[in-house]
């Protein structure tokens, strides 16, 4: 006879019990700080800043999980923070230029 999985209120909804902090578990303190740093663009930049911040966050989380050396990870993650800020400035500047 086939065994049915145990059902609870979470499995019935299809959501399970997601761990919101699972992507940050196992990271060092500096990897966590650099991963979350692009989120400052959300405070400053509204919707455009939010998009750039989210892309920067997920890019840094991806880099933090790769088997690279610490100096390479550090430089790559700092580069993502810089690229997020620079891309925000360029997109906002372009939009302002269009409406002038």
N, C-alpha and C positions, 0 to 999 in steps of 0.2 A: 504494500500500500504506500502511496506517495505521501510524504510529509509536507504539510502546509506550513508556510511561514507564520510566525506569531504576529498577530495584528494588534496595533495599539492606535491611539488617536492620531499620532504623528504619521504612521505609515498609511493610514486611510486617506489622509490629505495628500500624500505623495511628497511631502516636504521633508520628512525625516526630522531629525533633531540637529540642524546645522550648527556647527561651531564657528562663530563669527571670527574668532581669533586664530583659527587653524593655520592660516597662511603666515602668521607671524611667529608661531611656535617653532622653537629650534634656532631662531636667528640670534645673532649676538646683538648687544645693545646698539652698536654703531650701525649695523645693517638695518635694524628697526628704525632708527632715527633717520637714516638716509632714505629709507623706503617711504616714510611718511612725510618727509620734507616737501615734496611737490604739492601736498595737500594745502599748503599755505596759499597757493594760487586760487583755491576755491574762495577764500576769504577776500582776496583782492580782486578777483577777476570775474565773478559772476558765472554765467553759463560757459563762456569760452575758457575761463580759468578752470572751471570744474572739469571740462573735457581734457584739457592739458594735464591737470593734476591727476586724474584717473589713469591716463595713459602712462604718466611718469611713475605712479605708484605701482602699477602692474609690471612695468618694465623693470623697475628696481627689485621687485619681489622675484621676478624671473632670474635676474642676474644673481641675486643673493643665494638662490638655490643651485646655481651651476657649480660644478667642481673646478673652480678657478682658484688661483692663489689670492691671498688677502690683498696685496697691493693692486693686482689687476681688478679685483672686485671693487675696491675702494675707488679707483680711478674711473671705472665704468659707471658706477653708481653716481659719482659726482658729475660725470658727463651727462647722465640722464637728467639730473636736477638742473644743470645748466641749460641743456637742450629744451627742457620743459619751459623754463623761464624765457629763453630766447624765442621759442616758437610762439609763446603767448604774446610777447612784445611785438613780434612781426605780424601776427594775425590781427591784433588790435590796431596796429599802425596801418595796416592795409585797409581795414574796414573804415577807419577814420578818414583815410585818404579818399576812399570811394565816396564818402558822404560830404566832402568839402567842396 
